Structure formats: C-alpha cells, structure tokens
Amino acid sequence: MNWFFTEEQQMIIDTAREVAQKKILPVREKYDHEGIFPWDVVKAMADVDIFGIYIPEEYGGLGYGVLEMCLAIEELSKVCAGISLAFAACVLGTFPILLFGSDEQKKKYLPDIAAGKRLAAFGLTEASAGSDALAMKTTAKLEGDYYILNGTKQWISNGENAEIYSVIVKTNPKRGARGLSAFIVEKGTEGFSFGKHEDKMGIRASSTTELIFQDCKIPRENILGKEGIGTIIAINTLNYSRPGVGAQALGIAAGAFEDALNYSRERVQFGQAISSFQAIQHMLANMATEIEAARALLYATARTVDAGEKRFAKEAAMTKLYCSDVAMRVTVDALQIMGGYGYMREYPMEKRMRDAKITQIYEGANQVQRNEIALQLIKSTAKS
C-alpha cells in the first residue's frame, strides 16, 4: 500500500533498512545464540541519528514524532527484534523525561540520548508487581536534599547497558495510586547495582537485568514532576511507547512473511513450487492481509498521537494487542510453510517465533490490553 510518506519519512525507512541489512543481518544469529549486546549496531544507529528521531531539535534530536520512531523500529525488527530493542527500550526509558521532565532535566539528559552516547531504560516491573504496579515494594524516602531508594526492579530491558534510568517507586505507600513517584537515576550512583543477566527464550541480543537499590541516594532535583504523579507518568509513558511495541511486532511479522513467501517460491515438492498449492496460498493470503491491517492500525495510531490528540489510550492498547497477536500468528504459519527448515536454528524463522512471543507480554500483557480497551469503550459509551 502507498502510505504517502514524506521524503523525510522515506529517508528514515531507507536509513533503518540499510543499518538492518548491513550491520544487523551479519551478526543476528551469533548475537542471538550467545546473548551478546549489540554495541556495534548501537554505534551504527547513533551514527545515522536513529536515537534522535523522536527527540525535539532543541534537545539535540531530529524533531520527528511517534510515526517516524515506529517506522525505524519496524525496519530494524524485520531483521532482528532483539537487536532493535536497544533502540526501542531506550525510547521507553526516555519518554518519562520527554513528557514530564523539567527543562533543566531535558537539557541535561536528552542530548546524550539523542546522540546515542547514553542509553535509557525504564524501571517499573518487580517480582511481585507486573500488571499490578501498585504492588511494587521499591520505596524512596526524602531525607534532606536526597531521596533514599531501596528495592529491586526486575526484567529491565537495556539492563546494565543503559546509563539513564526512569524509575517508578513508592514515596507514600498509604496513598495507593497517588503514592507513586518517578525519578531519574544515573548509572554509577552509589547504592545502585545490577542483578543477574536473564537467560531468555527470545530477544536474546537485548540485555535484561535487575536494578538493585540499596540506600541509593538520589538528588531531590531528579524527581520527575512532583511526588505522587508516578502512576500518571507510568500510564502516559506506556501509552506513548505501546505503538513502538506494535512496530516491533509488525517488523517481526513482515520479516517472517517475506522469508516464507520467498521459500514457497523456491521449495519444490511433487514437481512444483509449494507456492502453487492452494493450502499454502491461503496461508500467505491470510498473513499478508493481517500484516496490512496491523500496519494500518499502527500508522493511524501513531499519526493520532503526533496530531496532538490527548486521548489515545484505547488506540495504543489496540495497536499493541493486534500487532503482537498478528506477529505470533504469522510466525507460526511462516514456520509451518518452511516445515523442518523453519524449525532448525540454522534458519531465522524459529528465532522470529521466539522473539514474537514477548511482544504479547511486555509493556502490559495482552489480557491487560483487552481490559484497557474495554474500560475505554465503556467509559466513552457512558459519556455519550
């Protein structure tokens, strides 16, 4: 389909595609098998300003929006979602600063992030607090000019490789949702360390670790906004970042489809290419249709956000939900088309399936997305 991209948007697509083909493709298998963080690819992305796509020009970025960010993530994820997550997870960690940071905080942190000099990460999840963020146990207590953080965050993408962390903690446990606050924590701060490096099923080139805070002293000026708005910051951050997860999932699906389509043309059985069999044709037709539908939803949502609409939680949830479900269905069918070859680690298809699964889980499991969509539907119906 023709999405009528501007010259700048097409340039972003072409640039991300070139990085994916020249820098990611040669190393994706090795990095996936060995769980290597892609510092060389991070540098390559930084060299072409990918990290600054969505950051305003006044803070060192290119000044584009969520759509352009999603276009880059989609192209990178067509080749390797794990490696592309170095960028996508940085986006997640940056949005709290971008949305709620003071001008001083933005000037201090955003230029380095935009330049790819320092990666960001987002600390919300804990062992007992996944979908139920209010169950978190990490706390911050104000003592003079510092907040003292204690607790552990779990399953943090970019893990120990980031240097700037947006962390949600409890500052007033008695106030429930109004008792959470958000802080910027820098790597190297005394009392801040990392736990084990998680051994994951998929996205293995992305580092995932615990963030451990033991009497960690954070300057008072590192609070984002003010005390008590941590829940608002977390919700808004996820609303802005969920299209990015949709883009990652869409990239996985599109890459899997392209591989399956090419394979079906080349694989000969019973004297003819398997693409001539109706059973295969129907699978390909379904896959292509779902990918185009997912892309339409993603781009429409991203353009809605960039247009300045204030309420898009429902659309963001729909995008994350649908694109990730499509990624799972497409990778399963693509692997089926490739048969035994798809199942072998020698080929990228089994990796795509492993990578696809996490998109249904992180930044809000898809069951939670359905809850959010239903809630927004019911609220809008009641108002009308």
C-alpha positions in Angstrom: 0.0 0.0 0.0 1.1 3.6 -0.6 1.2 5.4 2.7 2.2 8.7 1.1 5.3 9.2 3.2 7.2 12.4 3.1 10.7 12.5 1.7 12.0 12.6 5.3 9.9 9.7 6.4 11.1 7.6 3.4 14.7 8.6 4.3 14.2 7.2 7.8 12.9 4.0 6.4 15.7 3.6 3.9 18.3 4.5 6.6 17.0 2.0 9.1 16.7 -0.7 6.4 20.4 -0.1 5.4 21.5 -0.4 9.0 19.4 -3.6 9.4 20.8 -5.2 6.2 24.5 -4.1 6.6 25.0 -4.1 10.3 22.3 -6.4 11.9 21.9 -9.2 9.4 25.5 -10.4 9.5 25.5 -10.7 13.4 21.9 -11.6 14.4 22.5 -15.3 14.6 25.7 -15.1 16.7 24.3 -12.4 19.0 21.1 -14.4 19.5 22.9 -17.6 20.3 25.4 -16.0 22.6 23.2 -13.3 24.1 25.6 -10.5 23.0 24.5 -6.9 23.5 24.8 -5.2 20.1 27.1 -2.3 20.9 28.5 -2.2 17.3 24.9 -1.8 16.0 24.1 0.8 18.6 27.1 2.9 17.3 25.9 2.4 13.7 22.4 3.6 14.6 23.9 6.5 16.5 26.0 7.5 13.5 22.8 8.0 11.4 20.9 9.7 14.2 18.3 7.0 14.8 18.3 7.6 18.5 17.3 11.2 18.0 14.4 10.7 15.6 11.6 11.4 18.2 13.5 13.9 20.4 12.9 17.7 19.8 15.6 19.6 17.9 16.1 22.0 20.9 17.4 18.9 22.8 19.7 17.6 20.1 17.2 15.4 18.3 15.7 15.4 14.8 12.3 16.6 15.9 10.1 14.0 14.4 7.3 12.1 16.0 6.0 8.7 17.1 5.3 7.6 13.5 8.9 8.1 12.4 10.1 6.3 15.5 7.8 3.4 14.6 9.0 3.3 11.0 12.6 2.9 12.2 11.7 0.2 14.8 9.7 -1.7 12.2 12.5 -1.8 9.7 15.1 -2.8 12.3 12.8 -5.5 13.7 12.3 -7.1 10.2 15.8 -8.4 10.6 16.2 -8.8 14.4 13.8 -7.7 17.1 16.3 -8.4 19.8 18.9 -6.0 18.4 16.3 -3.4 17.6 15.3 -3.4 21.2 18.4 -1.5 22.1 16.7 1.5 20.5 13.1 0.7 21.4 13.9 0.2 25.1 15.8 3.4 25.1 12.7 5.1 23.8 10.7 3.6 26.7 13.2 5.0 29.2 13.3 8.4 27.6 9.6 9.1 27.3 9.2 9.9 31.1 11.8 12.6 30.7 10.4 13.8 27.4 6.9 14.0 28.8 7.4 15.1 32.4 10.9 16.3 32.8 11.8 19.9 33.6 13.6 22.0 31.0 16.8 21.5 33.1 16.4 17.8 33.1 15.7 17.6 29.4 18.8 19.7 28.7 20.9 17.5 30.9 19.9 14.1 29.6 18.2 14.3 26.2 21.1 15.4 24.1 23.3 12.4 25.1 20.3 10.1 24.5 19.6 11.7 21.1 23.3 11.2 20.1 23.3 7.6 21.2 26.0 8.3 23.7 24.0 7.1 26.6 21.1 4.6 26.5 18.0 4.9 28.7 15.8 2.3 30.4 12.5 2.2 32.3 12.2 0.6 35.7 8.6 -0.3 36.6 8.2 -4.1 37.0 9.1 -6.0 40.1 9.0 -9.7 41.2 5.5 -9.2 42.8 4.4 -6.2 40.7 3.9 -6.9 37.0 0.5 -5.9 35.7 -0.3 -4.8 39.2 2.1 -1.9 39.5 0.6 -0.8 42.8 2.0 -4.0 44.4 5.6 -2.7 44.0 7.8 -2.6 47.1 10.6 -0.3 46.0 10.5 2.9 48.0 12.0 6.3 48.1 12.2 8.3 51.3 13.1 12.0 51.4 15.9 12.8 53.7 17.1 16.4 53.4 18.1 17.1 49.8 18.1 13.4 48.8 15.7 10.6 48.3 16.9 7.2 49.6 15.8 4.4 47.2 15.5 0.8 48.4 14.2 -2.2 46.4 14.6 -4.2 43.2 13.3 -3.8 39.7 13.0 -6.9 37.6 13.2 -7.7 33.8 14.5 -4.3 32.8 15.4 -4.1 29.1 18.8 -2.5 28.3 19.6 -3.6 31.9 23.1 -2.9 32.8 23.9 -1.4 29.4 21.9 1.8 30.0 23.2 4.8 31.8 20.0 6.8 32.4 17.0 5.1 34.2 13.5 6.4 34.7 12.3 4.5 37.8 8.8 4.4 39.4 8.8 3.8 43.2 6.6 4.3 46.2 7.1 7.6 48.1 3.9 7.2 50.2 2.7 3.6 50.5 -0.5 4.7 52.2 -1.8 6.7 49.3 -2.2 3.9 46.8 -2.1 5.1 43.2 -1.3 8.6 44.4 1.7 7.3 46.4 4.0 6.6 43.5 6.7 8.9 42.1 9.2 8.8 39.3 12.9 9.5 39.5 15.9 9.8 37.1 18.7 7.5 38.3 22.1 7.5 36.7 24.4 4.5 36.4 27.3 4.7 38.8 25.2 6.2 41.6 26.3 4.9 45.0 23.9 2.1 46.2 22.7 1.3 42.6 23.8 -2.0 41.2 22.6 -4.8 38.9 21.4 -8.3 39.4 21.6 -11.4 37.2 21.5 -11.2 33.4 18.4 -13.1 32.4 18.6 -16.1 30.1 15.6 -15.6 27.8 13.7 -17.5 25.2 13.8 -14.7 22.7 15.1 -11.2 22.2 18.4 -12.6 23.4 20.6 -9.8 22.0 18.8 -7.5 24.4 20.2 -7.4 27.9 17.6 -7.9 30.7 18.7 -7.5 34.3 17.5 -6.5 37.8 18.1 -3.0 39.1 19.0 -3.1 42.7 18.8 -0.1 45.0 20.4 -0.3 48.5 20.2 3.0 50.3 20.7 4.7 46.9 20.9 8.5 47.3 19.1 10.4 44.5 19.3 14.2 44.4 15.9 15.8 45.1 16.1 17.6 41.7 16.0 14.2 40.0 12.3 13.7 40.7 10.1 13.8 37.6 7.3 16.3 38.0 6.4 16.1 41.7 5.7 13.5 44.3 2.5 11.4 43.8 2.3 11.5 40.0 4.2 8.3 39.3 1.1 6.4 38.2 0.3 9.2 35.8 3.8 9.1 34.4 3.8 5.3 34.1 0.5 5.3 32.3 1.3 8.1 29.9 4.7 6.6 29.2 3.2 3.2 28.2 0.5 4.9 26.1 3.2 6.6 24.1 5.5 3.6 23.9 3.0 0.9 23.0 2.9 1.8 19.3 6.6 1.1 19.4 5.9 -2.4 20.6 3.4 -2.7 17.8 6.1 -1.6 15.4 8.5 -4.2 16.7 5.8 -6.9 16.4 4.9 -5.7 12.9 8.5 -5.9 11.8 8.8 -9.4 13.1 5.7 -10.4 11.2 6.7 -8.7 8.0 10.2 -10.3 8.1 8.7 -13.7 8.7 6.2 -13.3 5.8 8.9 -12.2 3.4 11.0 -15.3 4.3 8.1 -17.7 4.0 7.0 -16.2 0.7 10.4 -16.5 -0.8 10.8 -20.0 0.5 7.4 -21.1 -1.0 8.6 -19.9 -4.5 11.9 -21.9 -4.2 10.8 -25.1 -2.4 9.8 -27.8 -4.9 7.6 -30.7 -3.9 5.7 -33.1 -6.2 7.4 -31.4 -9.2 6.2 -27.9 -8.5 6.9 -24.9 -6.2 4.8 -25.2 -3.0 3.5 -21.7 -3.7 1.3 -23.3 -6.3 -0.6 -25.3 -3.7 -3.8 -23.7 -2.6 -3.2 -24.6 1.1 0.0 -22.5 1.0 -1.6 -19.7 -1.0 -4.4 -19.3 1.6 -1.8 -19.1 4.4 0.1 -16.5 2.6 -3.0 -14.5 1.8 -4.1 -14.5 5.4 -0.6 -13.5 6.6 -0.4 -10.6 4.1 -3.9 -9.3 4.9 -3.3 -9.4 8.7 0.1 -7.6 8.3 -1.5 -4.8 6.2 -4.3 -4.4 8.7 -1.8 -4.2 11.6 0.2 -1.7 9.7 -2.9 0.5 9.0 -3.8 0.4 12.7 -0.2 1.2 13.8 0.3 4.1 11.4 -3.2 5.6 12.2 -2.5 5.4 15.9 1.0 7.0 15.6 -0.4 9.8 13.4 -3.2 10.4 16.0 -0.5 10.8 18.7 1.6 13.1 16.6 -1.5 15.2 15.7 -1.7 16.2 19.4 -4.7 14.2 20.4 -4.8 13.9 24.2 -6.7 10.7 24.5 -5.4 7.7 22.6 -5.0 5.0 25.4 -7.6 2.8 23.6 -5.9 3.1 20.3 -2.4 2.5 21.8 -3.7 -0.7 23.5 -5.4 -1.9 20.4 -2.2 -1.4 18.4 0.0 -3.3 20.8 -2.6 -6.0 21.2 -3.3 -6.6 17.5 0.2 -6.2 16.1 1.6 -8.6 18.7 -1.1 -11.2 18.1 -0.5 -10.9 14.3 3.2 -11.4 14.9 2.6 -14.6 16.8 0.1 -16.0 14.2 2.3 -15.0 11.2 5.5 -16.5 12.6 3.7 -19.8 13.5 2.3 -20.0 9.9 5.5 -18.9 8.3 7.4 -21.6 10.2 4.8 -24.2 9.1 5.3 -23.2 5.5 9.0 -23.7 5.9 8.5 -27.1 7.6 11.6 -28.7 9.0 13.8 -25.9 7.7 11.8 -23.4 9.7 12.2 -25.4 12.8 16.0 -25.5 12.6 18.2 -22.9 14.3 20.2 -22.7 11.2 17.4 -20.5 9.7 16.0 -17.3 11.3 12.3 -18.4 11.4 12.4 -20.2 14.8 14.1 -17.1 16.2 11.3 -14.9 14.9 8.7 -17.0 16.7 10.7 -16.8 19.9 11.0 -13.0 19.5 7.4 -12.6 18.7 6.1 -14.1 21.9 7.5 -11.4 24.2 5.5 -8.7 22.3 2.4 -10.3 23.7 3.8 -10.0 27.2 5.8 -6.9 28.0 4.6 -3.3 28.4 1.3 -4.8 29.5 0.2 -8.4 28.7 -2.4 -8.6 26.0 -5.0 -9.6 28.5 -4.4 -6.3 30.3 -4.6 -4.5 26.9 -8.1 -6.0 26.4 -9.1 -4.8 29.9 -7.9 -1.3 29.0 -9.7 -1.3 25.6 -12.9 -2.5 27.2 -12.7 0.1 30.0 -12.2 2.9 27.5 -15.1 1.7 25.4 -17.4 1.5 28.4 -16.3 5.0 29.6 -16.9 6.5 26.2 -20.3 4.9 25.9 -21.4 6.1 29.3 -20.4 9.7 28.3 -22.4 9.6 25.1 
